Amino acid sequence: MRRLEDSCKIFRMPLAYSREQLNAAALDTIATNKHKSCYIRPVVFRGAGPLGVEPRKNPVQAAILTFEWGRYLGPEAIEKGVDVQVSSWRRMAPDTHPGMGKIGGNYVNSQFVVMEAVDNGYTEGIALDTSGYLSEGSGENLFLIRDGVVHTPPTGTSILMGITRSVVLQLCKDLGIPVREMLMPREMLYIADEIFFTGTAAEITPVRSVDKQKIGPGHRGPITKRLQDEFFGITEGRIADRHGWLTPVPVHAGS
């Protein structure tokens, strides 16, 4: 829930619930719905009150949604990868929208990116920042691999600091894979050996082509697979959770 707390602070939306209360509510909702696998979406919003664009007289409310969800970018994407395009839509400038916050209004930008991509026959789009450097996908962080080094855009390129992004950075450290957070021009995409997206829903999804140009072998590469094996091994309980990322879900009596 750390990202939720950060976003509320950025948006000046005081949260009436502690992290412990929100975590407990999420676990209770999962157990009540008897999910074996699900997506968790905590939402904090301003409820009914005065109309207008000054929101702070409206009550802050929260909801927890859980629902079963398959592979976000398609059932075969984890191995075969997806086809993407560089979007004509840029990410927001730092003095317009707070791109670091997971805030609903920011996703209007994301929707334009992915709608354009789908209309043009692609699965997803990659947005540049206002300076023309690589930023992220419509709902995913971006990683490129060249000569055995993992590259990813830094915070200043209007990215969301995703949880799965942080997990992958830690896994790279664990596996001895060098990482560089750096500004990258668009053409880095075309000369990458491997590219993959990360996200809560996307997990670790390889990119097989950008703007109709094949990336590496045109399917999941060896470093992407190595990171996937470690990631899914931990999240599915086949590898020890050495970083304490997993939280057990209590089973309700009679369920």
N, C-alpha and C positions, 0 to 999 in steps of 0.2 A: 504493500500500500504506500510505499515511500513516494512513488511517482505521483500518486493521487494527492498526497499531502503537498508535494512540491507545486503541482499545478494549481491547487487551491490557494496557496500562498502567492503565486505569481498573479493570479486573477483577483486577489483581494477578497477571497470568499472564505470567511472563517468556518472551519470544519467543527461541527459540534460533537463529533465522535472521535474517540482515540483509535490509534492503529490496531490496538488489541480488540476493540469492539468491532471494527470493520472486518478484521481477520476472522473473528468468531462468527460474524454474520455470514461471511462467505462460506465457511466450513459447514455451518448449519444449513444453508441453502443447498449446497451440493449434496449433503447427506439426505435432506428431506426429499430432494428430487431423484435420489438414488442413481446418480450419474456414475458410470464407470470411467468415462472420459468426457470432459466438457471444457467450454470456454467460459471464463469468469469476467463479467463486465461490471465493475462498480461505477456508479454514476452519481455525481454530486451536481445539483442544479438549484437554481433559484425558483421558488414556487410562486403561487398567486400573490399579487400585491399591486402596487401602483404601476400604471403603464408608463413607458418612457425608456430612455436608454441609460439612465442612472439606476443601477440595479440594486443598490445596497439596502433599500427599505423592504425588499422582498425576502422572505424566509429561505434559509439554506436548507435543502432537503437532500436525502441520499436514498439510493436504491441499489440492490445487488441483483444482477441478472446472471443466470447460469443456463447454458444450453449446449447441446451436442452439436459439434461442428467438425466436418471432415477437413481434409487438406485445403487450406485457404486458396492456393493457386492451382488446385487440381490434384486428383489422386495419384497421377504419374509424375508430378512435378519434382518430387523429392529426389528421384533418380535421373529422369530424363531432362529436367530443366524446363525453363519457360522462355518464350520469345518476348523481347521488350523493345521499346523505342525510347529515345530521348524526347521528352515532352517539350512542346512549345510554351508550356506554362512554367514560370519560375516559382521557386519558393519565396515566401514573404521576406522582405527586408527586415533587419533587426529593429528598426524604429517604426514598424507598422503593426505586425502581429507578433506576439511572443512565441516564436517557433519552438522554443524549448519546453513549453507547456503542452500537456495532453489536454487541449481545450477544444470543445466541440466546433467552434467557429473556424478553427484552423483546417478542419477536414473538408470545408468547401473547396479549398485549394486542392486537396487530395482527390476529391471527386472529379474535378476538372481534368486532372492528370490521368486518372484511370479511364474516364469516359472517352477521352481523346484516343488513348491507346486501344481500347476495345473497338471503337469505331474504325480504327485503321488496321484491325486484324491482329493486334498483339494482346498478350495477356496482361501486361503491366507497363507502366511508364517510369522513367527515371527523370527527376527534376533537377535542374541546375539552380544554383543560388543567384542572387542578383548581380554577382560579379562574373558569372559564367562558369564557376567551378562546380564539380559534382556535389550533389547534396544527398538525396535519398529517393526511394520509391514513394508511391502514393501512401503506402502504409507499412513500409519496411525500411530498415537501415541497409546500407550498401557496403559490400566488401569486394575488393579486387585482389587477385593474386598474380604476381609476376616474379619469375625467377625465385620461387620459394618463399617470397615475402608477402605477407598479408597487408593490404593497404585499406584504409577506411577514412572517409571525410571527418574532419574535426568538428567540434561543437559550433564553431563560428560560422559554419556553412548552413545555418538554419535547419539543423537536424533535430529530431527528437532523440534524446539520450535513452534509447530503448533498453529494456531489461535484458532481452535476448542478446542485444549488442554487447552489453556488459558481460554476459555469460560467455559469449564467444571470445571476447578479449581475454578472459580468465583461462578458458580452455587452451587458447593459443600459448599462453604463458606456461600452463601445465605441460603441454606437449612439446615445448621448445621451438615453437614456430614464431619467427620474428614478425613484429607488427609495427607499422608506421601509420600514425594518424597525421594526415597531411592534405593540403590543398591539391586537387587533381583536376586537370583540364578534361574536357569531354573525350579527347582522343585516347586517353588512358584506357577507356572502355574497349576500344577496338584492338589494342595490342596486349590486353590481359590474357594470361594463360587460363584463368578461371575467374568467374564472378558468381557471387551468391548474395541473396537477400536474407535478412534476419528479422524476426518479429514474433510476438506472442502467438499470432495465428499462422504466420508464414513459417515459423520455426527456422529451419535452415534450408532454403530453396535455391538450387543452382539456376543460373541464367545460361541458356545455350546459344542465344544470339541477341545482338543489339543492332537495331536499324538494319536488319536482314544480313548482318555480318556475323558469321559463325565465331563463337568464342572457344578457343582451344580445340578440343576434340568434338565440340558440338553437343556435349552432354556433361554430366557431373564429372569433375576432375578429382584427382587423388587427395588433395589437401581438403577440399570440400567434403569428400566422403569420410576422411579421417575425423574431421570435426563433427560431422553428422553421427558417426558411430559412437563417439564419446558423448555427445549431447543426448541422443535417444537412449543410449545405454543407461545414463544417469536418470533421465526423466521417466523411463519405463522400469526402473528398479533392477536392471541387470548389472549395473556397475555401482559400486559404493558411492554414496552421496558425500564426498569428502569436504564439500563447502557448505553443507547445511541448507541447500536450496529447497529441499522437499519438505512439505508439511503434511503429516498424516491426517486423513479425514475420518472422524469418528463415525462408526456405524450406529444408527439409531436402533434401539431395542425393537424387535419385531419387524425390522426391515429386511 
